[in-house]
C-alpha cells in the first residue's frame, strides 16, 4: 500500500512538469504550411489539407492573412483560401500592424487585411512608423500620409527619419529639424544632423560637434562632444578629445575616464575597455573597478553570469567579479534557461552554473536554449535537443533557417519544409 501511494505521489509530481513542457510545444497555428512535392498549401494539425497545394511558395498565416506565390507573383489569401488581392506583386511583407507592404517593380504601396488599397503602389518607399502615420517617398522627396491614404505632407523633404516620442527628424535643404505627426515644424531646421528620439532625448549635430536635446528643442547635453553613442537603458556615452563619459538622459554625469572606453551599461555596471592595454573590465557608477581590466573580452551579463575570455580561454564570472567557472573553454555562449553552450577540445556541449557538464561535448556547434530546446549540429546535419540532452528533433536536416512561433523552416534532401517543435514534418514527396 505504501509503495502504491509513493508511486501515485511521484506521478502527481512529475505530470504537471511534463504537461507544461508539452503544452507550449503543442500550441500550433490552425493552418500550417504543407508541401506536396513542389506545391504548397495549408493543412490542419492532423495534416488534413484545408487549402489546396497549388502554390509555388507560401508564408505562414499572420492573423487571418497569408502570402502566396503563383507564376512568380505574390498575393494574399484568407483562411478559406480566398484571394483578397490579385496575385500580381513582386513581393509582399508585413511592416507593422494590420497593413501589408506590396511591391511592383520599384514601386511600393499598402493594403489592409480586407484587401483594400490604402496607399497606391506609386511610391519609391513606404514606411508605416508611428500612430497611423506613414512615411512615403516619391521622386527622391519624402512626405507623410495617414493610414486612410490622406496625405499629411506631400513629398517635399530631402529626408524623414523614424518617428519616436511623437517627433521625426526631417531634412530641408541642408539642415535638419523635427516635425510632429501633423507635419507641423516643432524644432526648427538648425542642425547639421539629427537622430530619432529615444526616451524623450535625441542626439543632434552642429558643425562637427554633437549634443542632445529634449522634445522641446532644449539642449540637455551641450553640443560640444566629438561623438555620442546611445547605450540604451537611458544612458549615453559621450566622447571628447581627452576621454569619455557616461551621462543619463537628463544630462547628469555618471562616470568619466581618460583611459577607458565605455561600451555597455547593464544592471548598474559598466563594461569598458582599457585603451592602453586593450583589456576589458567592469566599473560601477562611481568609477570603481568591480572586475579588473585583464580580460580579452567580456560578454553581456545573462542570468547574473557573463562569459569572459582570458589568455585565449573562456570562463564565467558573476556580477561581483568572482571567477565562478574556470577558463578552459575554446568558446562560450551566454547562459540561457540555466545552461550555457561551451566549446571544449573542438566539440560543443552544455554546462550548468556550477560548471558541471550537463550535456556531453560531442556536437560541432550548439546554440543557447529557448523554450526548452537548443539547435545542434553534428557531422553537417542539424536537429534539436532538450535540456536533458535527449534528441527531440532528429539531427538530419541540412539547414535550420526561420522560426515562425512553434514552426521551424528546415531544408531536407534539397527541399524546404516546415516542422513543429515536436519534430512533426509537414510535407510529402
Secondary structure as UniProt FT lines:
FT   HELIX           2..26
FT   STRAND          32..36
FT   TURN            37..38
FT   STRAND          39..43
FT   TURN            45..46
FT   STRAND          49..55
FT   STRAND          57..58
FT   TURN            63..64
FT   STRAND          65..70
FT   TURN            71..72
FT   STRAND          73..77
FT   TURN            79..80
FT   STRAND          91..96
FT   TURN            97..98
FT   STRAND          99..104
FT   TURN            105..106
FT   STRAND          107..112
FT   TURN            113..114
FT   STRAND          117..123
FT   STRAND          125..130
FT   TURN            131..132
FT   STRAND          133..138
FT   TURN            139..140
FT   STRAND          141..146
FT   TURN            147..148
FT   STRAND          151..157
FT   STRAND          159..160
FT   TURN            165..166
FT   STRAND          167..172
FT   TURN            173..174
FT   STRAND          175..180
FT   TURN            181..182
FT   STRAND          185..191
FT   STRAND          193..194
FT   TURN            199..200
FT   STRAND          201..206
FT   TURN            207..208
FT   STRAND          209..214
FT   TURN            215..216
FT   STRAND          219..225
FT   STRAND          227..232
FT   TURN            233..234
FT   STRAND          235..240
FT   TURN            241..242
FT   STRAND          243..248
FT   TURN            249..250
FT   STRAND          253..257
FT   STRAND          260..266
FT   TURN            267..268
FT   STRAND          269..274
FT   TURN            275..278
FT   STRAND          279..284
FT   TURN            285..286
FT   STRAND          289..295
FT   STRAND          297..298
FT   TURN            303..304
FT   STRAND          305..310
FT   TURN            311..312
FT   STRAND          313..318
FT   TURN            319..320
FT   STRAND          323..329
FT   STRAND          331..332
FT   TURN            337..338
FT   STRAND          339..344
FT   TURN            345..346
FT   STRAND          347..351
FT   TURN            353..354
FT   STRAND          357..363
FT   STRAND          365..366
FT   TURN            371..372
FT   STRAND          373..378
FT   TURN            379..380
FT   STRAND          381..385
FT   TURN            387..388
FT   STRAND          391..397
FT   STRAND          399..404
FT   TURN            405..406
FT   STRAND          407..412
FT   TURN            413..414
FT   STRAND          415..420
FT   TURN            421..422
FT   STRAND          427..428
//
